[in-house]
Amino acid sequence: MYFLSKSPQKKKSYKQQGKYQDAEKLYLESLEIKEKAIGSNHPDVARSLNNLGLLYKDQGNLEKAEQYYSNFHFNQSLWIDF
């Protein structure tokens, strides 16, 4: 799934450096690519949702983090097929 993830190391590096806008852009692009390629109910998409939730939590944007965490947990309930 690496090829669908828009450079996971770069996203992590941006986040660790506090470059949240750069990280957010890559996380959102990665999520969009994964949803188109493998569908929105795939576990890799759920992991991307969780990563976005963590990014927003780290920024103190708890409302936005909650949106992504909610989608992550909903997605987890659909993993039965995987």
Order of alpha helices (4+ residues) and beta strands (2+ residues): alpha-alpha-alpha-alpha
